[in-house]
Amino acid sequence: MSCVGNQPQANGKLVLSGFGSGLTYQYSLGASFNESASLSGAPQPIPADGVLVSNLVNPSTAQSYTVRVYARSGCYRDVTVLLLPTVCGCPAEVCVPYVITQTKRPLRIGDPRIK
């Protein structure tokens, strides 16, 4: 995910790599594949660039997606990935400016002397 200012953008991606041509995929929300709740619809060919989806919204907590890849024979393999929340801006514990004020120092040339 990327940020514009302090706002996360809806550009989370699921990308497949290392798969041959002629394979198809589906994906669903959750830690296991749910064919009846496929977010990608019916099985589709894997795009040449491997990008299955590129508009996932920033989750408030870690979100699992399960991708199912089908071989021509009908066999499949499931892979679960975790989309982590994107924090935009600088967290207060890192970015709050600190002000250091000097309260004591030795006398310097030109300082008025205390009598």
Sequence and secondary structure as in RCSB ss.txt:
>XXXX:A:sequence
MSCVGNQPQANGKLVLSGFGSGLTYQYSLGASFNESASLSGAPQPIPADGVLVSNLVNPSTAQSYTVRVYARSGC
YRDVTVLLLPTVCGCPAEVCVPYVITQTKRPLRIGDPRIK
>XXXX:A:secstr
  EETTEE S EEEE  S  TT EEEEEESSS  GGG TT S EE  TT EEEEEE   SS EEEEEEEE TTS 
EEEEEEEE     S  HHHHS            TT     
